[in-house]
Structures are given as C-alpha cells and as structure tokens.
C-alpha cells in the first residue's frame, strides 16, 4: 500500500512538473507570439494524448465487462475526442494559418461533450440510489444558480452584441451549456462518491471537468471581448484538466506495479 502511494506521488510530481514547464514556456514566450502559439497547441495535444493513453491502459486493466471498465472506456473516448479536437485546431492555426474558431474542431468538441455526458450519465445510473433526495435538490439548486449567472453575465451580453456572428453565438452556447451539463452530472456523482460509490480516485475526473468548464468560460468571454490570444497562460488551464484525467486513469491502470 505504501509502495502504491509512493508511485502515485511520483506520478503527481511528474504531472505537476510537466504543467510548470508548459506554463513557464507560455509566460516567457522565448520564440515570440507564434512560437508560444505553436507550443500551446502542441502541449494541448501531448497532455490530452497522455491522458488518453493512460485511459486505454486503465480500460485494459479493468476490462470492458465491469461497470467501472465501461465508464473508463467512455471517459477514454471522451479524452480521445479532445485530443482529436486539439489536432484539428492545430492544423487550422499552425498548418493552414487560419482562425480555428469557428472550425471543424468545434464539431469534434461537440462530440466531446456528448460522450462526456454519456459517460457521467452511465456512471450515475449505477449509483443513483446512493444520492439522498435532499442532496439531489441542493445540487440542482446550485446548478440553476450557476446557469442563471452564466446566462446573465456571459451569454446575454454576447447575444446582445449585434457585431458578433450568429455562428459564434451558437458555439458560445454549445460550450457553456455543455460545460454546465457536465458540471451538473459531476456534482451529482460527487455526492455519490462521498457516500463510498466508485472510490475517491474518481474525484480527479470530476475535478478535470470542473477545470475544463472554467477554462471554456474564460475563453468564451475573452474571445467575445477580442482579448484572447492563443499561447497565453490561460491555455494552461486545459492542461490542468488533462493532468487530472491522466492521474485518474493512472490510479485505475496500476501500470507501475
């Protein structure tokens, strides 16, 4: 048990070190704005691909017959779609020197949300009875307040802006509502985890979705205001989400025995 804890600590140290290295590169920008943009896109792909790889190993460890194995498979597919979205984004931004928002990458990330919702709904079906009715109501109320705040302070100003294209408005809704749905499901699953369902290692996945939501919220608002620039430290928020997923998968893969 102590050996497993030590290995887990080293994995966390490696993930933190990789994140710090990426953040330093984004802050210092030694190769200028375009260099920082390229580094940002490459790091996004590498972090998400690493999480996907650990997900595949976790699924192999558990198999696809057990409930845990199936949820891990769905989450791994979710991360694979995130990796593919990052690749498509990089092709537009680096290879074609085109604005990647909007682009085909948004279509891939739409599938990311669909698969993420499917994964969390499947996980919740198995533990719904672990969540007291009162807790469900509390989570729902908190979620409604969050959605109202997002609509009032982010989506409403965007939709009132007549200079913002209808497509960008639609994509803004997709990202933020998608994140809101994932947060609702994650909140309910967190309540089940507190009562012993699945295990504490699943908190990493839920925290990962939470960090994604924050990153998307900041990104959507920044793009609308015209202040977002690819290759800035804000991009590191997505790396944190990837690292959390990677650690969650590692805890299930047990590949370092």
Secondary structure, DSSP 8 states (H G I E B T S, - for coil): -HHHHHHHHHHHHHHHHHHHHHHHHHHH-TTHHHHHHHHHHHHHHHHHHHHHHHHHHHHHHH-SSSHHHHHHHHHHHHHHHHHHHHHHHHIIIIIS----SSSHHHHHHHHHHHHHHHHHHHHHHHHGGGS-HHHHHHHHHHHHHHHHHHIIIIIHHHHH-TTS-HHHHHHHHHHHHHHHHHHHHHHHHHHHHHTTSS-GGGHHHHHHHHHHHHHHHHHHHHHHHT---TTSGGGHHHHHHHHHHHHHHHHHH-TT-
